[in-house]
């Protein structure tokens, strides 16, 4: 739901450009892809990207090449970044998209800043509708997919070793049979021995 709400806020003009914080690096990647699919230029910046990729993304965002920069922080970073904008005497708004499962995080932020953050709902947005795809697969699903891929890779490797062993056994048997028959062994390439 948050991804679709963010798209609505950006397309309706409630935000010109935005620095978006997500919970994880994986979610940052998926959100950037979602925004780009919806026609909103976005880039991501996190620790799995090289320093040059992060520097280019930040410079491009500052230059206005991207409307959205997506990054994964922790709640303390959120407070720091919002405060940094204010200390730089820059103007802007901080939006926090909160789903029911995020209430504990928002309460932690409110305790840290010592103030209650006002709640606002976007008119005509279908809050009850199901999202087209979650921004992040649950951890157990990701782990299960990784384990299944590794098991398939191990099976492929074992089949390859078995096939190679069978081929070598066949070659050795053919060589032994030719030698037992008293025939000269044929060369694989080139002329026959005279």
VMD Tcl script that draws the C-alpha trace (Angstrom):
set ca {
  {0.00 0.00 0.00}
  {2.83 2.42 0.82}
  {4.32 2.17 -2.66}
  {1.02 3.03 -4.32}
  {0.42 5.88 -1.84}
  {3.86 7.30 -2.58}
  {3.18 7.11 -6.34}
  {-0.09 8.99 -5.77}
  {1.62 11.71 -3.72}
  {4.27 12.17 -6.42}
  {1.89 12.09 -9.40}
  {-0.66 14.40 -7.79}
  {2.05 16.99 -7.23}
  {2.16 16.86 -3.43}
  {5.92 16.38 -3.74}
  {8.27 17.71 -6.42}
  {11.23 15.62 -5.37}
  {11.80 13.35 -2.41}
  {14.38 11.54 -0.35}
  {12.63 8.31 0.64}
  {13.77 6.07 3.47}
  {12.89 2.37 3.48}
  {13.46 -0.27 6.11}
  {15.93 -2.40 4.10}
  {18.29 -2.26 1.12}
  {16.18 -4.85 -0.66}
  {13.07 -2.73 -0.18}
  {14.96 0.34 -1.46}
  {15.80 -1.54 -4.67}
  {12.21 -2.70 -5.18}
  {10.74 0.74 -4.45}
  {13.10 2.42 -6.93}
  {12.07 -0.15 -9.59}
  {8.37 0.40 -8.81}
  {8.71 4.18 -9.13}
  {10.60 3.89 -12.42}
  {7.92 1.51 -13.78}
  {5.29 4.10 -12.87}
  {7.19 6.80 -14.80}
  {8.77 8.53 -11.80}
  {12.53 8.85 -12.14}
  {14.16 7.29 -9.07}
  {17.55 5.99 -7.97}
  {18.65 4.10 -4.89}
  {21.61 4.56 -2.61}
  {22.77 2.01 -0.02}
  {25.73 -0.02 1.20}
  {25.47 -2.74 -1.48}
  {26.21 -0.16 -4.18}
  {29.77 0.89 -4.94}
  {31.00 4.25 -3.69}
  {31.06 5.60 -7.26}
  {27.44 4.46 -7.82}
  {26.35 6.14 -4.58}
  {28.22 9.35 -5.45}
  {26.74 9.45 -8.98}
  {23.21 8.83 -7.65}
  {23.52 11.59 -5.06}
  {24.97 14.06 -7.58}
  {22.24 13.21 -10.11}
  {19.55 13.70 -7.45}
  {20.99 17.08 -6.45}
  {21.17 18.08 -10.14}
  {17.51 17.17 -10.61}
  {18.10 14.17 -12.89}
  {16.00 12.04 -10.51}
  {12.86 13.10 -8.65}
  {13.33 10.47 -5.97}
  {16.32 9.09 -4.09}
  {15.61 5.95 -2.05}
  {17.77 4.91 0.93}
  {17.47 2.55 3.92}
  {18.04 4.21 7.33}
  {17.15 3.45 10.93}
  {14.73 5.67 12.91}
  {17.60 7.68 14.45}
  {18.87 8.46 10.92}
  {15.38 9.64 9.98}
  {15.39 12.16 12.81}
  {18.92 13.25 11.92}
  {18.08 13.80 8.23}
  {14.88 15.73 8.90}
  {16.74 17.89 11.43}
  {19.60 18.42 8.99}
  {17.20 20.00 6.48}
  {15.92 22.38 9.15}
  {19.43 23.29 10.35}
  {20.43 24.10 6.77}
  {17.51 26.57 6.78}
  {16.03 24.70 3.84}
  {12.30 24.34 3.56}
  {10.45 21.16 2.93}
  {8.08 18.65 4.39}
  {8.80 15.30 5.97}
  {6.21 12.62 5.16}
  {6.15 9.33 6.99}
  {4.02 6.65 5.35}
  {2.83 4.42 8.16}
  {1.12 1.09 7.83}
  {-0.41 -0.60 10.89}
  {2.69 -2.78 11.31}
  {4.87 0.38 11.52}
  {3.13 1.92 14.53}
  {5.90 0.82 16.93}
  {8.54 2.59 14.80}
  {6.55 5.81 14.57}
  {6.02 5.76 18.35}
  {9.80 5.40 18.82}
  {10.40 8.41 16.56}
  {7.79 10.44 18.42}
  {9.42 9.58 21.77}
  {12.84 10.54 20.39}
  {11.67 13.95 19.10}
  {9.38 14.55 22.07}
  {6.38 15.44 19.93}
  {3.42 13.75 18.32}
  {3.59 13.58 14.53}
  {0.26 14.63 12.97}
  {-1.55 12.00 10.90}
  {-2.92 13.00 7.49}
  {-4.84 10.85 4.99}
  {-4.82 11.46 1.23}
  {-8.33 12.03 -0.08}
  {-9.72 9.56 -2.61}
  {-6.90 7.06 -2.05}
  {-8.06 3.42 -1.82}
  {-6.37 2.52 1.48}
  {-8.19 -0.80 1.68}
  {-7.07 -2.10 -1.72}
  {-4.40 -4.75 -2.01}
  {-1.03 -3.65 -3.43}
  {-0.01 -5.05 -6.81}
  {3.10 -6.58 -5.22}
  {4.79 -6.25 -1.84}
  {7.94 -4.15 -1.74}
  {9.72 -6.89 0.13}
  {9.23 -10.61 0.36}
  {9.03 -11.89 3.92}
  {12.40 -13.04 5.25}
  {11.36 -16.71 5.46}
  {10.32 -16.70 1.79}
  {13.64 -15.17 0.74}
  {15.57 -17.74 2.78}
  {13.47 -20.60 1.34}
  {14.12 -19.34 -2.22}
  {17.87 -19.12 -1.58}
  {17.94 -22.64 -0.10}
  {15.94 -24.04 -3.05}
  {18.33 -22.41 -5.53}
  {21.37 -23.81 -3.70}
  {19.82 -27.29 -3.62}
  {19.12 -27.12 -7.36}
  {22.71 -25.93 -7.97}
  {24.05 -28.88 -5.91}
  {21.88 -31.33 -7.89}
  {23.13 -29.90 -11.19}
  {26.75 -30.14 -10.02}
  {26.26 -33.75 -8.87}
  {24.65 -34.70 -12.20}
  {27.53 -33.06 -14.07}
  {30.11 -35.00 -12.02}
  {28.19 -38.27 -12.56}
  {27.99 -37.64 -16.32}
  {31.71 -36.87 -16.49}
  {32.53 -40.02 -14.51}
  {30.31 -42.12 -16.80}
  {32.00 -40.65 -19.89}
  {35.47 -41.39 -18.49}
  {34.45 -44.99 -17.63}
  {33.11 -45.52 -21.17}
  {36.33 -44.14 -22.69}
  {38.49 -46.39 -20.50}
  {36.38 -49.45 -21.39}
  {36.62 -48.68 -25.13}
  {40.40 -48.28 -24.88}
  {40.74 -51.57 -22.99}
  {38.54 -53.41 -25.51}
  {40.61 -52.15 -28.46}
  {43.84 -53.15 -26.74}
  {42.46 -56.59 -25.88}
  {41.48 -57.17 -29.52}
  {45.10 -56.63 -30.54}
  {44.20 -53.74 -32.74}
  {46.34 -50.66 -32.72}
  {44.68 -47.84 -30.91}
  {43.37 -45.21 -33.25}
  {44.49 -41.67 -32.83}
  {41.81 -39.18 -32.23}
  {43.27 -36.59 -34.62}
  {45.75 -36.69 -37.46}
  {47.00 -39.64 -39.50}
  {46.82 -43.28 -38.64}
  {50.07 -44.80 -37.52}
  {51.77 -46.75 -40.33}
}
mol new
graphics top color blue
foreach p $ca { graphics top sphere $p radius 0.5 }
foreach p [lrange $ca 0 end-1] q [lrange $ca 1 end] { graphics top cylinder $p $q radius 0.2 }
display resetview
